[in-house]
Amino acid sequence: MDISKIGVVGAGQMGNGIAHVMALAGYEVRLSDVSPDALDKAMTLIAANMDRQVSRGKIAQEDRDGALGRISATLDIAEIGQTDLVIEAATEQETVKQKIFDSLAPHLLPHTILTSNTSSISITRLASRTDRPEKFLGFHFMNPVPVMQLVELIRGIATDQETYEACMKVVENLGKTAASAEDFPAFIVNRILVPMINEAVYTLYEGVGNVRSIDMAMKLGANHPMGPLELADFIGLDTCLAIMNVLHDGLADTKYRPCPLLTKYVEAGWLGRKTKRGFYDYRGEEPVPTR
């Protein structure tokens, strides 16, 4: 099928990044959120990020202007349903995602493909709540979306080949690379990455090293571009905890038990960069470790 109109639900970090790259690739994008402030912030951020790309010679000014003209913001979920492909990019909570797909159901075109940017939740289970499980796919972008080249495509048990191939074509049009993953908890990237982060939090919790020494050890000792605790702050500690809970519940293995310290940080509302405090305090000129 020919995809030209894309609806993105959720205007946060992932949603605005997805809208950004889709518009640059020539797609008409409708970006939706329940919060007018979130939509305004997203549109401002997309423009600023594109301006940065222009200043660095990554895109031309006319490409930036054309892309911004292809993005429209809406509070009306019905407008999202009138697209060829919907990408849900809301918070990593299954109940929230289910409510979004339930609210979309009356407004969808017969051919509309539904996808979720979930980083861990069962695609088969999400699809089963819709009227089109055969047209449902996991469409997992990496953060930050305009920079990262990988997209995980995850088929549920009912996903048909036509849906998979249509989404594969979109990934190719974005100039990104797709990795096909089976529908197991956390898929490929987060099945490997987030338990490593959780183990780094355990290393901190048990006093093996402090925040700075743990991050420095992995950057200099394993050649990682970011330390695991710095990366956790970037991802969002609430997201890390949600993924670990999905792994622990879905695989029933104690090696996926979330570290109590990770849970404590989330309970305190210290979620990382987005709240200005996590394993680092970002309220000053330079990040300072909180432990």
C-alpha positions as CSV (number, residue, x, y, z in Angstrom):
1,M,0.0,0.0,0.0
2,D,1.0,3.6,-0.6
3,I,1.6,5.5,2.7
4,S,1.5,9.3,2.4
5,K,-0.2,10.5,5.6
6,I,1.1,9.6,9.0
7,G,-0.5,10.2,12.4
8,V,1.7,10.4,15.5
9,V,0.0,10.1,18.9
10,G,2.1,11.6,21.7
11,A,4.2,14.8,21.4
12,G,6.9,14.0,23.9
13,Q,10.6,13.2,23.2
14,M,9.9,10.2,20.9
15,G,6.7,11.6,19.3
16,N,8.2,14.9,18.2
17,G,11.3,13.1,16.9
18,I,9.2,10.7,14.8
19,A,7.2,13.6,13.4
20,H,10.5,15.4,12.6
21,V,12.0,12.6,10.5
22,M,8.7,11.7,8.8
23,A,8.1,15.3,7.7
24,L,11.7,15.6,6.4
25,A,11.1,12.4,4.4
26,G,8.2,14.0,2.6
27,Y,5.2,12.5,4.6
28,E,2.3,14.6,5.7
29,V,2.3,14.3,9.5
30,R,-0.5,14.9,12.0
31,L,0.9,15.1,15.6
32,S,-1.5,14.7,18.5
33,D,-1.4,14.9,22.2
34,V,-3.9,15.4,25.1
35,S,-2.0,18.5,26.2
36,P,-2.0,21.8,24.2
37,D,1.2,22.8,26.0
38,A,2.9,19.6,24.9
39,L,1.9,20.2,21.3
40,D,3.2,23.8,21.4
41,K,6.4,22.7,23.0
42,A,6.9,19.9,20.4
43,M,6.4,22.2,17.4
44,T,8.8,24.7,18.9
45,L,11.4,21.9,19.5
46,I,11.0,20.4,16.1
47,A,11.7,23.8,14.5
48,A,14.7,24.4,16.7
49,N,16.1,21.0,15.9
50,M,15.7,21.5,12.2
51,D,17.3,24.9,12.5
52,R,20.3,23.2,14.1
53,Q,20.4,20.7,11.2
54,V,20.4,23.7,8.7
55,S,23.2,25.4,10.6
56,R,25.3,22.2,10.5
57,G,24.7,21.7,6.8
58,K,22.7,18.5,7.4
59,I,19.6,19.8,5.6
60,A,18.9,22.8,3.3
61,Q,16.7,25.7,4.4
62,E,14.0,24.8,1.9
63,D,13.9,21.3,3.2
64,R,13.4,22.6,6.7
65,D,10.6,25.0,5.6
66,G,8.9,22.3,3.5
67,A,9.0,19.7,6.4
68,L,7.6,22.2,8.9
69,G,4.8,22.9,6.5
70,R,3.9,19.2,6.4
71,I,3.4,18.9,10.2
72,S,0.1,19.9,11.7
73,A,-0.7,19.7,15.4
74,T,-4.1,18.5,16.6
75,L,-5.9,17.7,19.8
76,D,-8.6,15.8,17.9
77,I,-7.8,12.0,17.9
78,A,-10.3,11.6,15.0
79,E,-7.9,13.4,12.7
80,I,-5.2,10.9,13.5
81,G,-7.5,8.1,12.4
82,Q,-7.8,9.6,8.9
83,T,-4.2,8.7,8.0
84,D,-2.5,5.7,6.3
85,L,-0.2,4.9,9.2
86,V,-0.6,5.6,12.9
87,I,2.4,5.5,15.3
88,E,1.5,5.5,19.0
89,A,4.4,7.1,20.9
90,A,2.8,7.7,24.4
91,T,4.2,6.8,27.7
92,E,5.5,3.3,28.3
93,Q,2.3,2.1,30.1
94,E,0.1,-0.5,28.6
95,T,-3.1,0.8,29.9
96,V,-2.4,4.2,28.4
97,K,-1.6,2.7,25.0
98,Q,-4.7,0.5,25.1
99,K,-6.9,3.6,25.8
100,I,-5.3,5.4,22.8
101,F,-6.1,2.5,20.4
102,D,-9.6,2.2,21.8
103,S,-10.2,5.9,21.2
104,L,-8.9,5.6,17.6
105,A,-11.0,2.6,16.7
106,P,-14.2,4.5,15.5
107,H,-12.2,6.9,13.3
108,L,-9.8,4.6,11.4
109,L,-9.9,4.2,7.7
110,P,-10.3,0.6,6.5
111,H,-6.6,0.4,5.3
112,T,-5.0,2.3,8.2
113,I,-2.0,0.5,9.7
114,L,-1.6,0.8,13.5
115,T,1.8,0.7,15.1
116,S,3.3,1.3,18.6
117,N,6.7,2.7,19.4
118,T,6.7,0.7,22.6
119,S,10.1,-0.4,23.8
120,S,9.0,-3.5,25.6
121,I,5.3,-4.3,25.7
122,S,3.8,-7.3,23.8
123,I,2.7,-6.3,20.3
124,T,0.4,-9.3,20.1
125,R,-1.4,-8.2,23.2
126,L,-1.8,-4.6,22.1
127,A,-3.0,-5.7,18.7
128,S,-5.6,-8.0,20.2
129,R,-7.5,-5.0,21.6
130,T,-8.0,-3.6,18.1
131,D,-10.2,-4.5,15.1
132,R,-7.2,-5.1,12.9
133,P,-4.5,-7.3,14.5
134,E,-3.3,-8.2,11.1
135,K,-2.5,-4.5,10.4
136,F,-0.7,-3.9,13.7
137,L,3.1,-3.8,14.1
138,G,5.7,-2.7,16.6
139,F,7.6,0.3,15.2
140,H,10.3,1.0,17.7
141,F,12.5,4.1,17.0
142,M,15.7,4.8,19.0
143,N,16.3,8.0,20.9
144,P,17.1,10.7,19.7
145,V,15.1,9.8,16.6
146,P,16.7,12.2,14.1
147,V,20.2,10.9,15.0
148,M,19.8,7.2,15.6
149,Q,19.8,5.0,12.5
150,L,18.0,1.8,13.8
151,V,14.3,1.0,13.8
152,E,13.1,-2.3,15.3
153,L,10.1,-3.8,13.5
154,I,8.2,-6.3,15.6
155,R,5.5,-8.5,14.2
156,G,2.7,-9.8,16.5
157,I,1.4,-13.3,15.9
158,A,-1.3,-12.0,13.6
159,T,0.7,-9.3,11.7
160,D,0.5,-9.9,7.9
161,Q,3.3,-9.6,5.4
162,E,1.8,-6.6,3.6
163,T,1.8,-4.6,6.8
164,Y,5.4,-5.5,7.5
165,E,6.5,-4.7,4.0
166,A,4.7,-1.3,4.0
167,C,6.4,-0.3,7.3
168,M,9.8,-1.6,6.0
169,K,9.4,0.7,3.0
170,V,8.8,3.7,5.3
171,V,12.0,2.9,7.2
172,E,13.9,2.8,4.0
173,N,12.4,6.1,2.9
174,L,13.6,7.6,6.1
175,G,17.2,6.5,5.3
176,K,17.2,4.3,8.4
177,T,17.9,0.6,8.9
178,A,15.3,-1.9,10.2
179,A,16.0,-4.8,12.5
180,S,13.4,-7.5,12.6
181,A,12.6,-8.6,16.1
182,E,10.4,-11.3,17.5
183,D,7.6,-10.4,19.9
184,F,9.3,-11.2,23.2
185,P,9.6,-8.8,26.1
186,A,11.8,-5.8,25.3
187,F,12.6,-7.1,21.8
188,I,16.4,-6.9,20.9
189,V,17.9,-3.6,21.9
190,N,16.3,-3.2,25.3
191,R,16.5,-6.9,26.1
192,I,20.3,-6.4,26.1
193,L,20.7,-2.7,27.0
194,V,18.3,-2.1,30.0
195,P,19.4,-5.1,32.1
196,M,22.9,-3.8,31.7
197,I,21.7,-0.4,33.0
198,N,19.9,-2.2,35.8
199,E,23.1,-4.0,36.7
200,A,25.0,-0.7,36.8
201,V,22.4,0.6,39.3
202,Y,22.9,-2.5,41.4
203,T,26.7,-1.8,41.2
204,L,25.9,1.7,42.6
205,Y,23.4,0.3,45.2
206,E,25.9,-2.2,46.5
207,G,28.6,0.4,46.8
208,V,31.0,-1.2,44.3
209,G,31.5,2.3,42.7
210,N,30.0,5.7,42.7
211,V,28.1,7.3,39.8
212,R,31.1,8.9,38.3
213,S,33.4,5.9,38.6
214,I,30.8,3.5,37.1
215,D,30.2,5.7,34.1
216,M,33.9,6.4,33.6
217,A,34.7,2.7,33.9
218,M,32.3,1.7,31.1
219,K,33.2,4.7,28.8
220,L,37.0,4.1,29.1
221,G,37.0,0.4,29.8
222,A,34.3,-0.8,27.3
223,N,34.5,2.1,24.9
224,H,30.8,3.1,25.5
225,P,30.0,6.6,24.2
226,M,27.9,7.2,27.4
227,G,28.1,5.6,30.8
228,P,25.2,3.4,31.8
229,L,23.9,5.8,34.5
230,E,24.2,8.8,32.2
231,L,22.3,6.8,29.6
232,A,19.6,5.9,32.1
233,D,19.1,9.6,32.8
234,F,18.8,10.2,29.1
235,I,16.3,7.5,28.5
236,G,14.3,8.3,31.6
237,L,14.5,6.2,34.8
238,D,10.7,5.6,34.7
239,T,11.1,4.1,31.2
240,C,14.0,1.9,32.4
241,L,11.9,0.7,35.4
242,A,8.9,0.0,33.2
243,I,11.0,-2.1,30.8
244,M,12.6,-4.1,33.7
245,N,9.1,-4.8,35.1
246,V,8.0,-6.1,31.7
247,L,11.1,-8.3,31.5
248,H,10.6,-9.5,35.1
249,D,6.9,-10.2,34.6
250,G,7.1,-11.6,31.1
251,L,10.1,-13.9,31.5
252,A,9.7,-14.8,35.2
253,D,13.4,-14.8,35.8
254,T,14.9,-13.2,38.9
255,K,17.9,-11.8,36.9
256,Y,15.5,-9.2,35.6
257,R,14.4,-8.0,39.1
258,P,14.6,-4.1,39.0
259,C,17.2,-2.7,41.4
260,P,15.5,-1.2,44.5
261,L,17.5,1.9,44.0
262,L,16.1,2.4,40.6
263,T,12.6,2.0,42.0
264,K,13.4,4.6,44.8
265,Y,14.6,7.2,42.3
266,V,11.4,6.8,40.3
267,E,9.3,7.0,43.4
268,A,11.1,10.3,44.3
269,G,10.3,11.7,40.9
270,W,14.0,11.8,40.0
271,L,13.5,10.5,36.4
272,G,16.7,11.9,34.8
273,R,17.2,14.7,32.4
274,K,13.5,15.4,31.9
275,T,13.0,16.2,35.6
276,K,16.5,17.8,36.0
277,R,17.5,15.1,38.6
278,G,18.3,11.4,38.3
279,F,21.7,9.8,38.8
280,Y,23.0,13.3,38.0
281,D,21.6,16.7,39.1
282,Y,21.2,18.9,35.9
283,R,20.0,22.1,37.6
284,G,23.4,23.7,37.5
285,E,25.8,24.6,34.7
286,E,27.4,21.1,34.8
287,P,25.7,17.7,35.8
288,V,26.7,16.7,39.3
289,P,26.3,13.0,40.5
290,T,23.6,12.6,43.1
291,R,25.4,9.7,44.8
